[in-house]
Amino acid sequence: MTGTTTKPTLTNLDRCDRCGAQAYVRVVLPGGSDLLFCRHHAKSHDSKLREMAVEYHDETDKLTVGG
């Protein structure tokens, strides 16, 4: 991929386009627009999102159990 710019890291201000929870996944579509998803919605639509995406940025590793 040439000419690709790196999107900034997701923050707690980034919200899931489906439910408004904090987003941990950014999907960049062929036209350049992006979609943001919480882990739940990213997982429930994972195969279709990965099929459509030109970039799939997953930060769900930030989620930990217990701290």
C-alpha positions as CSV (number, residue, x, y, z in Angstrom):
1,M,0.0,0.0,0.0
2,T,1.5,3.3,-1.0
3,G,0.4,6.7,0.3
4,T,-1.2,5.4,3.4
5,T,-1.3,7.6,6.4
6,T,-1.4,6.3,9.9
7,K,-4.5,7.2,11.8
8,P,-3.9,8.4,15.4
9,T,-4.4,6.0,18.3
10,L,-8.0,5.7,19.4
11,T,-8.9,7.6,22.6
12,N,-11.7,7.4,25.2
13,L,-13.4,10.1,23.1
14,D,-13.8,7.8,20.1
15,R,-17.2,6.1,20.2
16,C,-18.7,3.0,18.6
17,D,-20.8,3.9,15.6
18,R,-23.4,1.2,16.6
19,C,-23.9,1.8,20.4
20,G,-21.8,4.8,21.6
21,A,-19.5,2.7,23.8
22,Q,-15.8,3.4,23.7
23,A,-14.3,2.3,20.4
24,Y,-11.3,0.0,20.2
25,V,-11.5,-0.9,16.5
26,R,-11.2,1.4,13.5
27,V,-12.1,0.1,10.1
28,V,-11.0,2.2,7.1
29,L,-13.1,1.6,4.0
30,P,-11.9,1.8,0.3
31,G,-13.3,5.4,-0.1
32,G,-11.3,6.6,2.9
33,S,-14.0,6.9,5.4
34,D,-13.7,5.1,8.7
35,L,-16.0,3.2,11.1
36,L,-15.4,2.9,14.8
37,F,-16.6,-0.1,16.9
38,C,-16.5,-1.3,20.5
39,R,-15.1,-4.8,20.9
40,H,-18.6,-6.4,21.0
41,H,-19.7,-4.9,17.7
42,A,-16.3,-5.4,16.0
43,K,-16.4,-9.1,17.0
44,S,-20.0,-9.6,15.9
45,H,-19.3,-8.2,12.4
46,D,-15.6,-9.3,12.2
47,S,-15.6,-11.3,9.0
48,K,-17.6,-8.8,7.0
49,L,-15.6,-5.8,8.3
50,R,-12.2,-7.5,7.5
51,E,-13.5,-8.4,4.0
52,M,-14.5,-4.7,3.3
53,A,-11.6,-3.0,5.0
54,V,-8.5,-1.5,3.5
55,E,-7.2,-1.0,7.0
56,Y,-8.3,-2.7,10.2
57,H,-6.8,-1.1,13.4
58,D,-7.6,-3.2,16.5
59,E,-6.7,-1.9,20.0
60,T,-8.8,-4.4,22.0
61,D,-5.5,-5.5,23.6
62,K,-6.0,-2.3,25.8
63,L,-8.9,-4.1,27.5
64,T,-7.7,-6.2,30.5
65,V,-9.4,-8.1,33.2
66,G,-8.6,-7.2,36.7
67,G,-6.1,-4.4,36.0
